[in-house]
Structures are given as structure tokens and as C-alpha cells.
């Protein structure tokens, strides 16, 4: 979720294009091989609570929406979920490089509003693996109260944090990286991500 001035959108709350995160670049966190590339599910009309009506029924097959899974090696798999329909730039079997454009942020699957659900797990099967912690090389962080931002290095942000990534060119010396050179960088240095 991308936040500006305390909100995730400007304009019509029921239009995915009003959301700051919608359409942002989704980049490969590391070199790897694509083991899942699912496209074709529509974006939802954004809504929370009773206002949420998914574009397709939510099942185990559709919960993640349009999805890419990368095999990072060493029994680790990176998942990118809720991607924009028609935005996937890779297919199963492709080898990707760290920082390569994979897709765009969307609102497919069980997404109440456009956002990227990213995780690293121990299985190529969705919901079957254990989550793997990762570190972010460098980011600025504020808490819910919008106090001053603090530079953080080699940490994983905590819940309720608002994170601004610096840089994002994919270069080794900027942005964020997990052990084994995972790189999760936003191309817009002004972007802020709220961790739920």
C-alpha cells in the first residue's frame, strides 16, 4: 500500500486508478527462475468491509490474484501477488535478474485495494511453505503517529510502520536487500509503503 498525506488514494475510492500504488513497477528481488506466472484475473473494484465485492469468487485458486513466483535457490521462493491484469512481463521458465521489471501492482484476487503482497517462503506451492524473514538494506521509517523519519539499515520493518525506500535503481548499493541479495525496491523514492 502506498501512502501520501495519510491516505492511499486521491479521487474516486472505487477506481483502482485513483490509488497511488496502482501500476507501480514490481521488480525482481534477486536472480531466479519463474515457477509461477498467473495472469488473466480482473482487478477488483476497491472496497473494505461490506463494500468489498471481489471481481471473481475468492477460492484457493484466486486468493492471490495474478501472481508471479520466483525460485531463488536454496529452497526459497519469492511471491508477488495481486498483480495488475495484463502486466506480467515474464512466463514460467524465464530466468530473471535482480531489479528486472516483472509486472505492475494491481488489485486482483483477495485485494481490498491495489497493493503488492510480497513474501518469501520455503515452498513453490502457495500457502504450503513457511515464511522466511528477510532484511531491507536501507529505508526511512516512521510510526503511525507520523513522527520524524529514521534511517534504518539491515532490518525488517515492524507492523504499523510507514516505510519510504531510498533509491531503487537496482544498484547493489541502494534500495533494499535481503540476505542472498534480495532486492525489493520502489522506483519512486517518494513512495511510502504501510506495513499492516
C-alpha positions as a Markdown table, in Angstrom:
| # | Residue | x | y | z |
|---|---|---|---|---|
| 1 | Unk | 0.0 | 0.0 | 0.0 |
| 2 | Unk | 1.4 | 3.4 | -0.9 |
| 3 | Unk | 0.6 | 6.4 | 1.3 |
| 4 | Unk | 0.7 | 10.1 | 0.6 |
| 5 | Unk | -0.5 | 12.6 | 3.2 |
| 6 | Unk | -2.0 | 9.8 | 5.3 |
| 7 | Unk | -4.1 | 8.2 | 2.5 |
| 8 | Unk | -3.7 | 5.6 | -0.2 |
| 9 | Unk | -5.7 | 7.3 | -2.9 |
| 10 | Unk | -6.8 | 10.6 | -4.4 |
| 11 | Unk | -10.2 | 10.9 | -6.2 |
| 12 | Unk | -12.7 | 8.1 | -6.6 |
| 13 | Unk | -12.2 | 5.5 | -3.9 |
| 14 | Unk | -13.9 | 2.8 | -6.1 |
| 15 | Unk | -11.5 | 3.4 | -9.1 |
| 16 | Unk | -8.2 | 1.4 | -9.0 |
| 17 | Unk | -6.5 | 4.2 | -11.0 |
| 18 | Unk | -7.1 | 6.6 | -8.0 |
| 19 | Unk | -4.7 | 4.5 | -5.8 |
| 20 | Unk | -1.1 | 5.7 | -5.6 |
| 21 | Unk | 0.3 | 2.1 | -5.7 |
| 22 | Unk | -1.7 | 1.0 | -8.8 |
| 23 | Unk | 0.5 | 0.4 | -11.8 |
| 24 | Unk | 3.8 | 0.8 | -9.9 |
| 25 | Unk | 6.7 | -1.4 | -11.1 |
| 26 | Unk | 7.2 | -4.8 | -9.5 |
| 27 | Unk | 10.9 | -5.7 | -9.6 |
| 28 | Unk | 12.7 | -9.0 | -9.2 |
| 29 | Unk | 14.2 | -9.2 | -5.7 |
| 30 | Unk | 17.0 | -11.4 | -6.9 |
| 31 | Unk | 18.2 | -13.5 | -9.8 |
| 32 | Unk | 15.9 | -16.5 | -10.1 |
| 33 | Unk | 13.7 | -18.7 | -12.3 |
| 34 | Unk | 10.0 | -18.1 | -12.7 |
| 35 | Unk | 8.0 | -21.1 | -11.5 |
| 36 | Unk | 4.5 | -19.5 | -11.5 |
| 37 | Unk | 3.1 | -16.7 | -13.7 |
| 38 | Unk | -0.6 | -16.4 | -13.5 |
| 39 | Unk | -2.4 | -13.6 | -15.3 |
| 40 | Unk | -6.0 | -13.0 | -16.5 |
| 41 | Unk | -7.8 | -12.3 | -13.3 |
| 42 | Unk | -9.5 | -8.9 | -13.3 |
| 43 | Unk | -8.9 | -6.1 | -10.7 |
| 44 | Unk | -11.5 | -5.7 | -8.0 |
| 45 | Unk | -13.4 | -2.5 | -7.5 |
| 46 | Unk | -11.8 | -1.3 | -4.3 |
| 47 | Unk | -13.8 | -1.5 | -1.1 |
| 48 | Unk | -13.5 | -2.5 | 2.5 |
| 49 | Unk | -15.9 | -4.5 | 4.8 |
| 50 | Unk | -19.4 | -4.7 | 3.3 |
| 51 | Unk | -18.3 | -2.6 | 0.3 |
| 52 | Unk | -15.9 | -5.3 | -0.9 |
| 53 | Unk | -17.3 | -7.3 | -3.8 |
| 54 | Unk | -14.5 | -9.4 | -5.5 |
| 55 | Unk | -14.5 | -9.5 | -9.3 |
| 56 | Unk | -14.3 | -13.3 | -9.1 |
| 57 | Unk | -15.2 | -15.7 | -6.2 |
| 58 | Unk | -12.3 | -16.0 | -3.7 |
| 59 | Unk | -11.0 | -19.6 | -3.7 |
| 60 | Unk | -7.6 | -21.1 | -3.1 |
| 61 | Unk | -7.0 | -20.7 | -6.9 |
| 62 | Unk | -7.9 | -17.0 | -6.9 |
| 63 | Unk | -7.0 | -15.6 | -3.5 |
| 64 | Unk | -3.5 | -14.4 | -4.6 |
| 65 | Unk | -4.9 | -12.9 | -7.8 |
| 66 | Unk | -2.4 | -12.5 | -10.7 |
| 67 | Unk | 0.8 | -13.9 | -9.3 |
| 68 | Unk | 4.5 | -14.5 | -10.0 |
| 69 | Unk | 6.6 | -16.9 | -8.0 |
| 70 | Unk | 10.4 | -16.9 | -8.3 |
| 71 | Unk | 12.7 | -19.8 | -7.3 |
| 72 | Unk | 15.6 | -18.0 | -5.7 |
| 73 | Unk | 17.5 | -21.2 | -5.0 |
| 74 | Unk | 18.4 | -22.7 | -1.6 |
| 75 | Unk | 14.7 | -23.7 | -1.1 |
| 76 | Unk | 13.5 | -20.1 | -1.1 |
| 77 | Unk | 10.7 | -18.7 | -3.2 |
| 78 | Unk | 9.6 | -15.1 | -3.7 |
| 79 | Unk | 5.8 | -14.5 | -4.2 |
| 80 | Unk | 4.3 | -11.4 | -5.8 |
| 81 | Unk | 0.5 | -11.3 | -5.5 |
| 82 | Unk | -2.4 | -9.1 | -6.6 |
| 83 | Unk | -0.7 | -8.0 | -9.8 |
| 84 | Unk | -2.4 | -5.9 | -12.5 |
| 85 | Unk | -4.1 | -7.9 | -15.2 |
| 86 | Unk | -2.1 | -7.9 | -18.5 |
| 87 | Unk | 1.0 | -6.5 | -16.8 |
| 88 | Unk | 3.1 | -9.7 | -16.4 |
| 89 | Unk | 6.3 | -9.5 | -18.4 |
| 90 | Unk | 7.6 | -13.0 | -17.6 |
| 91 | Unk | 6.5 | -16.6 | -18.1 |
| 92 | Unk | 7.2 | -19.9 | -16.4 |
| 93 | Unk | 10.7 | -21.0 | -17.1 |
| 94 | Unk | 12.2 | -17.5 | -17.7 |
| 95 | Unk | 15.4 | -16.6 | -15.9 |
| 96 | Unk | 15.2 | -13.1 | -14.3 |
| 97 | Unk | 17.8 | -10.7 | -13.0 |
| 98 | Unk | 17.7 | -8.7 | -9.8 |
| 99 | Unk | 15.9 | -5.4 | -10.5 |
| 100 | Unk | 14.2 | -6.7 | -13.7 |
| 101 | Unk | 10.6 | -5.5 | -14.3 |
| 102 | Unk | 8.2 | -8.4 | -13.6 |
| 103 | Unk | 4.8 | -6.8 | -13.6 |
| 104 | Unk | 2.8 | -3.9 | -12.2 |
| 105 | Unk | 0.9 | -3.5 | -8.9 |
| 106 | Unk | -2.8 | -4.3 | -9.2 |
| 107 | Unk | -5.9 | -5.2 | -7.2 |
| 108 | Unk | -6.6 | -8.8 | -8.3 |
| 109 | Unk | -7.6 | -11.7 | -6.0 |
| 110 | Unk | -8.4 | -11.0 | -2.4 |
| 111 | Unk | -7.2 | -7.4 | -2.6 |
| 112 | Unk | -9.5 | -4.7 | -1.0 |
| 113 | Unk | -7.4 | -2.0 | -2.8 |
| 114 | Unk | -4.4 | -2.1 | -5.0 |
| 115 | Unk | -1.2 | -3.2 | -3.3 |
| 116 | Unk | 1.6 | -5.7 | -3.6 |
| 117 | Unk | 1.6 | -8.7 | -1.3 |
| 118 | Unk | 5.2 | -9.9 | -1.2 |
| 119 | Unk | 6.6 | -12.8 | 0.8 |
| 120 | Unk | 9.5 | -15.2 | 0.8 |
| 121 | Unk | 8.7 | -18.8 | 1.7 |
| 122 | Unk | 10.1 | -22.3 | 1.7 |
| 123 | Unk | 7.7 | -23.8 | -0.9 |
| 124 | Unk | 6.8 | -23.2 | -4.6 |
| 125 | Unk | 3.2 | -24.0 | -3.6 |
| 126 | Unk | 1.1 | -21.1 | -2.4 |
| 127 | Unk | 0.2 | -21.3 | 1.4 |
| 128 | Unk | 2.3 | -24.5 | 1.8 |
| 129 | Unk | 5.7 | -23.1 | 2.9 |
| 130 | Unk | 7.0 | -21.3 | 6.0 |
| 131 | Unk | 7.7 | -17.6 | 5.8 |
| 132 | Unk | 11.3 | -16.7 | 5.5 |
| 133 | Unk | 12.4 | -13.4 | 7.2 |
| 134 | Unk | 14.5 | -11.0 | 5.0 |
| 135 | Unk | 16.4 | -7.8 | 5.7 |
| 136 | Unk | 16.0 | -4.5 | 3.9 |
| 137 | Unk | 19.3 | -2.8 | 3.2 |
| 138 | Unk | 18.2 | 0.8 | 3.8 |
| 139 | Unk | 14.9 | 2.7 | 4.3 |
| 140 | Unk | 13.4 | 5.5 | 6.2 |
| 141 | Unk | 10.7 | 4.7 | 8.7 |
| 142 | Unk | 8.0 | 6.5 | 10.7 |
| 143 | Unk | 5.4 | 5.1 | 13.0 |
| 144 | Unk | 1.6 | 5.6 | 12.8 |
| 145 | Unk | 1.9 | 9.0 | 14.5 |
| 146 | Unk | 3.8 | 10.4 | 11.6 |
| 147 | Unk | 6.8 | 11.5 | 13.7 |
| 148 | Unk | 10.2 | 12.2 | 12.2 |
| 149 | Unk | 11.5 | 9.5 | 9.9 |
| 150 | Unk | 14.6 | 7.5 | 10.9 |
| 151 | Unk | 17.1 | 5.9 | 8.7 |
| 152 | Unk | 17.1 | 2.1 | 9.2 |
| 153 | Unk | 19.6 | -0.4 | 7.8 |
| 154 | Unk | 19.7 | -4.2 | 7.6 |
| 155 | Unk | 16.3 | -4.6 | 9.3 |
| 156 | Unk | 12.8 | -5.8 | 8.6 |
| 157 | Unk | 10.2 | -3.1 | 9.3 |
| 158 | Unk | 7.8 | -3.7 | 12.1 |
| 159 | Unk | 4.0 | -3.8 | 11.9 |
| 160 | Unk | 2.3 | -0.4 | 11.6 |
| 161 | Unk | 5.4 | 1.2 | 10.1 |
| 162 | Unk | 5.4 | 3.6 | 7.2 |
| 163 | Unk | 8.4 | 2.9 | 5.0 |
| 164 | Unk | 10.0 | 5.1 | 2.4 |
| 165 | Unk | 12.5 | 3.3 | 0.2 |
| 166 | Unk | 15.5 | 5.4 | -1.0 |
| 167 | Unk | 16.9 | 5.0 | -4.4 |
| 168 | Unk | 15.5 | 2.0 | -6.3 |
| 169 | Unk | 17.7 | 1.8 | -9.3 |
| 170 | Unk | 18.5 | -1.8 | -8.6 |
| 171 | Unk | 22.2 | -1.0 | -8.0 |
| 172 | Unk | 23.9 | -3.0 | -5.4 |
| 173 | Unk | 24.5 | 0.0 | -3.1 |
| 174 | Unk | 21.0 | 1.4 | -2.8 |
| 175 | Unk | 17.4 | 0.4 | -2.1 |
| 176 | Unk | 16.7 | -2.6 | 0.0 |
| 177 | Unk | 18.0 | -6.1 | 0.0 |
| 178 | Unk | 17.5 | -9.3 | 2.0 |
| 179 | Unk | 20.2 | -11.8 | 2.7 |
| 180 | Unk | 21.3 | -13.5 | -0.6 |
| 181 | Unk | 20.9 | -10.2 | -2.5 |
| 182 | Unk | 17.2 | -10.0 | -2.5 |
| 183 | Unk | 16.2 | -6.5 | -3.7 |
| 184 | Unk | 12.7 | -5.1 | -3.1 |
| 185 | Unk | 12.9 | -1.5 | -4.3 |
| 186 | Unk | 10.4 | 1.1 | -5.3 |
| 187 | Unk | 11.4 | 3.1 | -8.3 |
| 188 | Unk | 9.9 | 6.3 | -6.8 |
| 189 | Unk | 12.0 | 7.5 | -3.8 |
| 190 | Unk | 9.0 | 9.4 | -2.5 |
| 191 | Unk | 6.9 | 6.3 | -2.3 |
| 192 | Unk | 5.9 | 5.1 | 1.2 |
| 193 | Unk | 4.7 | 1.6 | 2.0 |
| 194 | Unk | 2.5 | 1.0 | 5.0 |
| 195 | Unk | 3.1 | -2.4 | 6.7 |
| 196 | Unk | -0.1 | -3.9 | 8.1 |
